[in-house]
Amino acid sequence: MNWLASIFSPIADLIKEPLVEWQKRKTLEVAQVDKQLDRQHELNLKKVDVATELAKQGMQIEANWDTNAQQDMKTSWKDEYLTILFSIPLILAFFPQTQEAVLKGFETLNKTPDWYMMLVTGIVAGVFGLRWLVSRGKK
């Protein structure tokens, strides 16, 4: 039996060495893939952290914008002007002699360009701190 081992031992060594090297390469490849996945995971976590921080800052900026608009109402005449302006058709609608004029006025407003109505909406949102009027689809 010794003679049989002496014959197959060199053959086994010839086969064993490439298999060991192949296994080492495969182990290194798996380790590299794991490292890449770990790096990608860390990158994704950092992206989420950055996005969360930006969202917090954005919410703070929007809240500040609303707060500033409301604080400006204390010393500004714009909110009183717009309140009176928007109240005129409401008040005139209660008087039969002016109801037709109010309806014609609103019919005329329906024909105004979209850009003008968006401008008016933006002004109202800015003066009264009604950001939700101009932030379509964001919430």
C-alpha positions, 0 to 999 in steps of 0.5 A: 500500500505504501507504493500506491500512496507514493504514486498518488501522492504527487498526483494529489499534490498537483491537483490539490495546489490549484484547488487551494489557490482557486478556493483562496481566490473565491474567498477573496472575491466573496470578501471583496463583494461583501466589502462593496456591499458594506460600502454601498450600505454605508453610502445609502445610510449617509444619503438617507441621513443627508436627505433627512437633514435637508428635509428637516431644514426645508421644513424649518425654512417653510415654517420660518416663511409662514411665521415671518409672513404672520409676523409681518401681518402685525405691521403691514397694511397688505393683509387689511387691503386684501381682506377688504378687497376680497370682502367687497364681492362677498358684501355686494352679493347680498344686495339685489342691485349689485348681484348681477355685477358681482356675477359678471365680475366672477365670469370675467375673472374666469377668463383671466390668464392662468399666470395672473391667477397664479400671481394673485394666489402667490400674493395672497399666500405670501401675505397671509402665510398660506404656503399650502396654496402654492405648494401643490402636490408636495404634501 
